[in-house]
Structure formats: C-alpha cells, structure tokens
C-alpha cells in the first residue's frame, strides 16, 4: 500500500514538472561569433599594428642606437683593454655600466608604454567589433549572440563572416 502511494506521489510530481522541461528557447534566434578570428583578420587590426609601429619607431631606433654604443664600448674594452691606462679603462667601464642601466630602464619604459597603448587600442577595437556584432544582430533579428564557451555552432548560426565583411567595409 505504501509503495503504491509513493509511486503515485512520484507520478504526480513528474506530471507537474513535465511542462517545465519544455525548451524555453522555442522561437528564439541564437547565433555565434568567433571574436578571436575577428581580432586576427579584421583590417582594423593591421591599421592599429601599423599605427603603433610608427608611434614607437623613433624610440625603438633610439634603443637600437644605445645597444650599438654599448657594443662599441665592450669591443673597445676587450680589444684595447691591455693597452689602455687604468683610468681610461675605469672610465669606459663606468660608462658601460651607466649605458647598460640606461638601456635597461629605457627598455622597461618602452615595453610598459607599448603594452599600455596596445591594450588601449585593443579595447577600442573590441568596442568597434561589439558595435558591428550588435548591428548585424539587429538586422538579422537575433535574440542572442554567443562568443565563447560554445561547443558546437552550425555554419548557419555562425555570423563571424558577416561581421568580418562589415568590419572590412567600415575600414575603407
């Protein structure tokens, strides 16, 4: 008797919860976009890369020149160390150490500033990409667009190519 009552209670509970198990996504349009691919292939990425290269070219050239000065001093000390006076050798060694410190500091500053600028430009680019994704989503009347954590997406659900084409059009 108790077994029947227990089974009846389970059956009632299952019957009541069945409508909750119906997929809620019926009628919704979902798409997927590959943001890493956009960050590699969008023409804006090349423009940012070229801009940063130009922006930091002079400082990079200065660092290379300082490295050349250090190399010359090292070569002179190695080549002429035996014939140089002690005072001259000490002066060159102090100069070498000073230039090496200056180079290390300049390289660190250069790297920090370059990283900062790269992050700034990457954030701008991400905002541009997000705006284009939203535009495409609205035009295609999409309810949800996913970018990460997707195990599978059919070609029909993948809007990456559309977004990439729009980014290319905006770059011209």
C-alpha positions in Angstrom: 0.0 0.0 0.0 2.7 2.4 1.0 4.6 1.5 -2.2 1.6 2.5 -4.3 1.2 5.8 -2.5 4.9 6.5 -3.0 4.7 5.7 -6.7 1.6 7.8 -7.1 3.3 10.8 -5.5 6.3 10.4 -7.8 4.0 10.1 -10.8 2.1 13.3 -9.8 5.4 15.2 -9.2 6.7 14.1 -12.6 3.4 15.1 -14.3 3.5 18.5 -12.7 7.1 19.2 -13.6 6.8 18.0 -17.2 5.7 21.3 -18.6 8.8 23.0 -17.0 11.1 20.7 -19.0 9.8 22.0 -22.4 12.6 24.0 -24.1 12.1 27.7 -23.4 14.2 28.7 -26.5 11.4 27.9 -28.9 11.1 30.8 -31.3 14.4 32.5 -30.3 17.1 33.1 -32.8 20.6 32.4 -31.5 23.9 33.0 -33.3 27.6 32.6 -32.6 30.6 34.8 -33.5 34.3 34.0 -33.4 35.8 37.1 -31.8 39.4 35.8 -31.8 39.2 35.3 -35.6 37.8 38.8 -35.9 40.8 40.1 -33.9 43.1 38.4 -36.3 41.5 39.1 -39.6 39.8 42.5 -39.3 41.6 45.2 -41.3 41.4 47.5 -38.3 43.9 45.2 -36.6 46.6 45.8 -39.3 45.9 49.6 -39.1 46.4 49.6 -35.3 49.5 47.5 -35.6 51.0 49.9 -38.3 50.0 52.9 -36.2 51.7 51.6 -33.1 54.8 50.7 -35.1 55.0 54.3 -36.4 54.3 55.7 -33.0 57.1 53.8 -31.3 59.6 53.6 -34.2 61.7 56.6 -33.0 62.1 55.2 -29.5 62.9 51.7 -30.9 65.6 53.3 -33.1 67.0 55.1 -30.1 67.2 51.8 -28.2 69.0 50.1 -31.0 71.4 53.0 -31.2 72.1 52.7 -27.4 72.7 49.0 -27.9 75.2 49.8 -30.6 77.1 52.2 -28.3 77.3 49.6 -25.6 78.6 47.1 -28.0 81.3 49.5 -29.2 82.4 50.1 -25.6 82.5 46.4 -24.9 84.5 45.8 -28.1 87.0 48.6 -27.2 87.5 47.3 -23.7 88.0 43.8 -25.0 90.3 44.8 -27.9 92.3 47.6 -26.2 91.9 46.8 -22.5 95.6 45.7 -22.2 97.0 48.9 -23.7 94.6 51.4 -22.1 95.6 53.2 -18.9 93.8 52.2 -15.7 92.0 55.5 -15.5 90.7 55.1 -19.1 89.7 51.5 -18.5 87.7 52.6 -15.4 86.1 55.4 -17.2 85.0 53.1 -20.1 83.7 50.5 -17.6 81.7 53.2 -15.7 80.4 54.5 -19.0 79.4 50.9 -20.0 77.6 50.3 -16.7 75.8 53.6 -17.0 74.7 53.0 -20.5 73.6 49.4 -19.7 71.4 50.8 -16.8 70.0 53.4 -19.1 69.2 50.8 -21.7 67.5 48.5 -19.2 65.4 51.4 -17.9 64.5 52.6 -21.4 63.6 49.1 -22.5 61.3 48.6 -19.5 59.6 52.0 -20.1 59.3 51.3 -23.7 57.7 47.9 -23.1 55.3 49.2 -20.5 54.2 52.1 -22.7 53.9 49.8 -25.7 51.8 47.4 -23.7 49.6 50.2 -22.4 49.0 51.5 -25.9 48.3 48.1 -27.3 45.7 47.5 -24.6 44.1 50.8 -25.3 43.9 50.1 -29.0 42.7 46.6 -28.4 39.9 47.9 -26.2 38.8 50.4 -28.9 38.9 47.6 -31.4 36.8 45.3 -29.2 34.2 48.1 -28.8 34.1 48.5 -32.6 33.6 44.8 -33.0 30.9 44.7 -30.4 29.1 47.6 -32.2 29.2 45.7 -35.5 28.0 42.5 -33.9 25.1 44.4 -32.4 24.3 46.0 -35.8 24.3 42.6 -37.6 22.3 41.0 -34.8 19.6 43.7 -35.0 19.5 43.4 -38.8 19.1 39.6 -38.6 16.7 39.9 -35.7 18.8 37.7 -33.4 17.8 37.3 -29.8 21.2 36.1 -28.5 24.8 36.1 -29.8 27.4 34.0 -28.1 31.1 34.4 -28.4 32.8 31.9 -26.0 32.1 28.6 -24.4 30.3 27.3 -27.5 30.9 23.6 -28.0 29.2 23.5 -31.4 27.7 26.0 -33.8 26.4 25.3 -37.3 27.5 27.4 -40.2 24.0 28.9 -40.3 24.4 30.1 -36.7 27.9 31.5 -37.2 27.8 35.2 -38.1 31.5 35.7 -38.0 31.8 36.1 -41.7 29.1 38.7 -41.8 30.7 40.7 -39.1 34.1 40.5 -40.7 32.7 41.7 -44.1 31.1 44.7 -42.2 34.4 45.5 -40.5 36.1 45.4 -43.9 33.6 47.8 -45.3 34.0 50.2 -42.4 37.7 50.1 -42.8 37.6 51.5 -46.3 
